């Protein structure tokens, strides 16, 4: 069974930084493209960053230049480094395979990021 365990979210002031982690168990994450999603209150879940199995990254325009997705295959973990945080980044963040993937793992509980102004 595949489990996604997101962590690292907390309350942070605008302009601050956070590093989110997604520990994956049950599959070898290096063989999959992975992504980070977020769901703000009252809004649909959106994809914010993806990383291919080869390391190519794609970001939604609103986070380009501020967020960096990476992976540590030895630890079977995917990261999201978030810098220059804004109040509009407030959301619950999840990891999973990208939208274009034919594979979707069961969603984890997510990790909550709150950015205060």
N, C-alpha and C positions, 0 to 999 in steps of 0.2 A: 504494500500500500504506500502510495506517495503522500508524503506530508510536507507542507510548506510552513515554516515557522518564521514569521517576520518579527523583528525587534528593532529597538533603537529610537522609537518615536518618543517625544516628550513635548513639554511646553518650552518654547524658545522665543526670544525677542526678535523682532524684525532685524534683518541684517546678519543674524547668526547663522550657524552651520550645524548640521546633523549628519550622521552616517547611519543609514538603515542597513540591516542585514537580513538576508533571507536564507536560512539554513534548510537545505533540501535533503530529505531522506527517502529511500525507496527506489531512486533512480540515479544514474550517473549524470549529473547535471551538465557535464561538458559536452554531452551528445545532443543537447537541446539548445535552441535559442530560448532566451528568457527575457522577461520584461517586468517593469514596475508599473503599477496602476495606482490611481488614487480616486477616492470618492469623497467629495465634499458634501456637507449637510444639504440635503434637498436636491442634490445633483446626481447625474448618472456617473458610473465609474468610467474613468478615462485612462487611456494608456499615456504614460509620460516618457518612458524610455525603454528601448529594447537593445539587446546585445545578441548577436548571432553566435553560433557555436565557434565561428572563426574569429570572433572579437569585434566585428563591425557593429557600430552603435548608431542609433537613431533616436532623436528627441523631438518631443512636441515643441512648437515654437516658444511657448510660454516659459520653458525651462532651459532652453538652449543657452549655453555659456555659464549656467549656474549649477546645473546638476550633472553628475557623471556616474554612469552605470559601469560596473566592472564585475569580474567574477574571479573567484579563487577555486579552481577546479580541484585542487588538493583537499580543500576543506568542503567541497560541494556546496559552496555558498555564493550568493549573488549580493552585491552591495549597491547602494545608491548614496553617493556623496552629494549632499545638498548645501550649497553655499548661497549667501546673499538672500536668505529666506524672506519671503513677503507674506503678509497676512492672507493673501489669496492662495498660498500653498497649504493652508490649513485643510486637512483631510485625513482620512484613514488610508494608509498606503498598503498595498498588497503586491505580491509577486506571483507570477505565473508565466506560462508560455505566451508568446505574442499573439495578437489577434489573428494574424494570417496563418497561425499554426493549426494543423489538423489535430493536434493533441492539446488537451486542456486538463490540468491536474485539479484535484479538489481544492477549492479556495481555503486558504488559511484564515486565521482570525484577524489578520491585519495588525498594523501598528499605527497608533494615532499620533499625528503631528499637529500641534497647535502653535501658530505664530502670532504673537501679540504685537500690536502696533505701538 
